[in-house]
């Protein structure tokens, strides 16, 4: 021990090629003796690193790529809140079988697809807006259900979707249809009540 000290070895006097494989074991190296900047790429293989030897504070950003993480190597207890953002999840990495049963149905059941000021008041404003199947964010076109005619291309339809099997008539709430042009005075407009039990 201490027969040869570091001050007796000139810089670069011993090259890596002069040291046989496994000549120096891990227990003989003190912490910090070998810095990461002194290691060549792939000098240390992952199967030679014991559990817990590398912690997140010692890893640089993007030091470990997701493609190098095997299934189930990272579990929920090891993840901090918001550790993985949805933007970092590639398509199909999370599939429907991995989601809670009826997750989507529970979120949609009892809610309406289209937003409507009038119907929303009846249904405690539980309506969401759709821009593809007939809703409109324009107040002029809200609270209106019209029957399409050949000369009325901008007619608006509202439907109910319960998140289960599609359109279920027994799920339709009580609502009213307002007949008349938007420019008409309120006293000239006609309301027809419809109910499906």
C-alpha positions as CSV (number, residue, x, y, z in Angstrom):
1,X,0.0,0.0,0.0
2,X,1.2,3.5,-0.9
3,X,4.3,2.1,-2.5
4,X,3.5,4.1,-5.6
5,X,1.6,7.3,-5.1
6,X,0.1,9.6,-7.7
7,X,2.8,12.2,-7.3
8,X,5.4,9.6,-8.5
9,X,3.5,9.0,-11.7
10,X,4.1,11.5,-14.4
11,X,1.1,12.6,-16.5
12,X,0.3,10.1,-19.3
13,X,3.1,7.8,-18.2
14,X,0.6,5.0,-17.9
15,X,-1.7,4.6,-20.9
16,X,-5.0,2.7,-21.0
17,X,-3.4,0.1,-23.3
18,X,-0.9,-0.7,-20.6
19,X,-3.6,-1.9,-18.2
20,X,-4.9,-5.3,-18.6
21,X,-8.7,-5.9,-18.5
22,X,-10.0,-6.2,-14.9
23,X,-6.6,-5.1,-13.6
24,X,-8.3,-2.6,-11.4
25,X,-11.5,-3.6,-9.6
26,X,-14.4,-1.4,-8.7
27,X,-13.8,-1.7,-4.9
28,X,-10.3,-0.2,-5.4
29,X,-11.6,3.0,-6.9
30,X,-12.8,5.7,-4.7
31,X,-15.7,8.0,-5.4
32,X,-14.8,10.6,-8.0
33,X,-11.6,9.0,-9.2
34,X,-12.9,8.5,-12.7
35,X,-15.0,11.3,-14.0
36,X,-17.5,11.0,-16.8
37,X,-15.4,13.1,-19.1
38,X,-12.7,10.5,-18.9
39,X,-14.9,7.7,-20.0
40,X,-15.3,6.9,-23.7
41,X,-18.6,6.1,-25.2
42,X,-20.0,2.7,-24.0
43,X,-17.0,2.2,-21.7
44,X,-19.4,1.1,-18.9
45,X,-22.3,-1.1,-19.9
46,X,-25.6,-0.9,-18.1
47,X,-25.5,-4.5,-16.9
48,X,-22.4,-3.6,-14.8
49,X,-24.2,-0.8,-12.9
50,X,-25.9,-2.0,-9.8
51,X,-29.4,-0.8,-8.7
52,X,-29.3,2.7,-7.1
53,X,-25.7,3.5,-8.2
54,X,-27.0,6.0,-10.7
55,X,-29.6,8.5,-9.5
56,X,-31.4,11.2,-11.3
57,X,-29.3,14.0,-9.9
58,X,-26.3,12.4,-11.6
59,X,-27.9,12.2,-15.0
60,X,-27.8,15.0,-17.5
61,X,-30.8,15.9,-19.6
62,X,-31.6,13.2,-22.2
63,X,-28.8,11.0,-20.8
64,X,-31.1,8.0,-20.9
65,X,-33.3,7.6,-23.9
66,X,-36.7,6.0,-23.6
67,X,-35.8,3.3,-26.2
68,X,-33.3,2.0,-23.7
69,X,-35.9,1.5,-21.0
70,X,-37.4,-2.0,-21.0
71,X,-41.0,-2.7,-20.2
72,X,-41.9,-2.3,-16.5
73,X,-38.5,-0.9,-15.6
74,X,-40.1,2.3,-14.6
75,X,-43.1,2.0,-12.3
76,X,-45.5,4.6,-11.0
77,X,-43.9,4.8,-7.5
78,X,-40.6,5.8,-9.2
79,X,-42.2,8.7,-11.1
80,X,-42.7,12.1,-9.7
81,X,-45.9,14.0,-10.4
82,X,-45.9,15.3,-14.0
83,X,-42.5,13.5,-14.6
84,X,-43.8,12.4,-18.0
85,X,-45.6,14.9,-20.1
86,X,-48.2,13.8,-22.7
87,X,-46.2,15.4,-25.4
88,X,-43.4,12.9,-24.7
89,X,-45.7,9.9,-25.3
90,X,-45.6,8.6,-28.8
91,X,-48.6,7.3,-30.6
92,X,-49.8,3.8,-29.5
93,X,-47.5,3.7,-26.5
94,X,-50.6,3.9,-24.3
95,X,-53.4,1.7,-25.7
96,X,-57.0,1.2,-24.7
97,X,-56.4,-2.0,-22.8
98,X,-54.1,-0.1,-20.5
99,X,-56.8,2.5,-19.6
100,X,-59.3,2.1,-16.9
101,X,-62.5,0.2,-18.0
102,X,-65.2,2.6,-19.0
103,X,-62.9,5.6,-18.5
104,X,-64.3,7.5,-21.4
105,X,-67.9,6.4,-20.9
106,X,-67.8,7.7,-17.3
107,X,-66.6,11.0,-18.5
108,X,-69.3,11.4,-21.1
109,X,-72.3,9.8,-19.6
110,X,-75.0,12.3,-18.7
111,X,-73.4,15.1,-20.7
112,X,-74.4,16.7,-23.9
113,X,-72.2,17.1,-27.0
114,X,-73.4,20.5,-28.2
115,X,-73.4,23.8,-26.3
116,X,-76.6,25.7,-26.2
117,X,-77.5,28.7,-24.1
118,X,-81.2,27.8,-23.8
119,X,-80.8,24.0,-23.4
120,X,-77.7,24.5,-21.2
121,X,-79.8,26.4,-18.7
122,X,-82.3,23.5,-18.5
123,X,-79.4,21.0,-18.1
124,X,-77.3,23.0,-15.7
125,X,-75.0,24.2,-18.4
126,X,-73.5,20.8,-19.0
127,X,-73.2,21.2,-22.7
128,X,-70.0,21.1,-24.7
129,X,-69.5,22.7,-28.1
130,X,-68.8,20.8,-31.3
131,X,-67.7,22.4,-34.5
132,X,-68.2,19.5,-36.8
133,X,-71.7,18.0,-36.3
134,X,-73.8,21.1,-36.0
135,X,-73.1,23.3,-33.0
136,X,-72.0,26.9,-33.3
137,X,-70.1,29.3,-31.0
138,X,-71.9,32.2,-32.6
139,X,-74.7,33.4,-30.2
140,X,-76.8,34.1,-33.3
141,X,-77.0,30.4,-33.9
142,X,-77.4,29.2,-30.4
143,X,-80.7,28.2,-28.7
144,X,-82.1,27.3,-32.1
145,X,-83.3,24.0,-33.6
146,X,-84.4,24.3,-37.2
147,X,-85.8,22.0,-39.8
148,X,-83.7,22.0,-43.0
149,X,-85.3,23.1,-46.2
150,X,-83.9,23.5,-49.6
151,X,-83.8,27.3,-49.1
152,X,-82.3,27.2,-45.6
153,X,-78.7,25.8,-46.0
154,X,-77.5,27.1,-42.6
155,X,-80.0,25.1,-40.5
156,X,-78.6,23.9,-37.2
157,X,-79.2,20.5,-35.6
158,X,-78.7,19.5,-32.0
159,X,-78.5,15.9,-30.9
160,X,-77.9,14.1,-27.6
161,X,-75.0,11.7,-27.1
162,X,-74.7,9.8,-23.9
163,X,-71.3,8.2,-24.5
164,X,-72.6,4.6,-24.5
165,X,-74.3,3.3,-27.6
166,X,-74.8,6.4,-29.6
167,X,-78.0,8.3,-29.8
168,X,-80.4,7.0,-27.2
169,X,-83.9,8.5,-27.4
170,X,-84.7,7.8,-23.8
171,X,-81.8,10.0,-22.9
172,X,-83.2,13.1,-24.7
173,X,-84.2,15.8,-22.2
174,X,-87.2,18.0,-22.4
175,X,-86.4,20.9,-24.7
176,X,-88.1,23.5,-26.9
177,X,-87.9,24.3,-30.6
178,X,-88.0,28.0,-31.5
179,X,-89.7,28.7,-34.9
180,X,-89.0,31.9,-36.6
181,X,-86.3,34.1,-38.1
182,X,-83.8,35.5,-35.7
183,X,-84.8,39.0,-36.7
184,X,-88.3,38.6,-35.4
185,X,-89.5,40.1,-32.2
186,X,-89.7,37.7,-29.2
187,X,-93.5,38.0,-29.1
188,X,-93.8,36.8,-32.7
189,X,-91.7,33.6,-32.1
190,X,-93.3,30.3,-31.5
191,X,-92.0,27.7,-29.1
192,X,-92.9,24.0,-29.4
193,X,-92.3,21.8,-26.4
194,X,-91.0,18.2,-27.1
195,X,-90.5,15.5,-24.6
196,X,-89.4,11.9,-24.9
197,X,-89.9,9.6,-21.9
